Amino acid sequence: MAWRVSAEKKGIYLPDIDWHLDAHSPVKRSFVSHAHFDHLAKHDHILCTPETSRFIQKRLPGKTEKVECPFNEKFDLGNKNTAILYPAGHIAGSAQFWAQKKDGETLLYSGDFKLIPGFAAEKTTVPQADTLIMETTFGLPKYTFPTREETAKEIIKFCQKAINENATPVLFVYSLGKAQEVLTLLKKAHLSIMLHPRALEMTQIYETLGYSFPAYQKFDHDNCKGNIILMPSVSRTKPSRIFRAIKNPRVAVISGWAIDSSAIYRYGCDAVFPLSDHADYPELIEYVEKVSPKNVFTVHGYAKEFAQTLRQKGIEAWALGKENQMEFPLT
């Protein structure tokens, strides 16, 4: 019997097993794919990897019962239903949720994922499944990213030029995942690096998980000159106290959305670099081919457009929780 999948205000719900997936407000029990804030809430029961549990404890402290399930180990969902968490390649500990009902039907929820290996996440494993629920943040062909090596060279060039001109390069990055990826990419720059306190906290947890990084320092407003500063994005009109302390900053935003021609104006920064911890369009196509599902539900970003692309390829696909355009063949 095919899986039933519903989109609720609180998030994706699987009534067959009574579990939510990445619910964004408190529910009885939810699988949490990773520890970015838009995937977290204080649920009664959380299923996640041990790595994600470490980040959750730091970012969302409080009494929540967490069931930690290591990668590739079978977990009993009750009533003869089982689940396995597979690496998603998004950030450290990020997981895909694979489940099998007692009738044998399988389901895979991708969560946020990336196929190309990075420096701040485990290598992705892609299992096959009958039903696929996948994130499609960059579900248009224009979102095809350059290689990490190409982007790293451009970021380093930007930082070196800024320092040579007595400016301080400030790289806006997420404190969890992107900061650690960029920190590793900067290794070849042989320049001093300072971390915003939030990025520092997450990096130190990464190190307890076995990751290693080039030398860095905690942000010191008296000694910014000559350093690259990694920090969460701030508003240029309402800058944070830490950002205001940086003299002559030269700002770059590091994001997959940098592909958009308007990105540098939208962010109001000096440069943008297209580096993402999400799959780009070619990876999304490759992912579906590897999973080989009977039907697909798309969520986030360009969900409707990517579902339509899959239907044109002969795959039954629908954007979850959205009105889908029907196609009729011309005779």
Secondary structure, DSSP 8 states (H G I E B T S, - for coil): -----EEETTEEEETTTTEEES-SS--SEEE-----GGG----SEEEE-HHHHHHHHHHS-S--EEEE--TT-EEEEETTEEEEEEE-SSSTT-EEEEEE-TTS-EEEE--S--SS--SSS--------SEEEEE-TT-STT-----HHHHHHHHHHHHHHHHHTT-EEEEE--TTTHHHHHHHHGGGG--EEEE-HHHHHHHHHHHHTT------EE--GGG-TTEEEEE----SSS--HHHHTSSSEEEEEESGGGGSTTHHHHHT-SEEE---SS--HHHHHHHHHHH--SEEEEESSSHHHHHHHHHHTT-EEEETTS---------
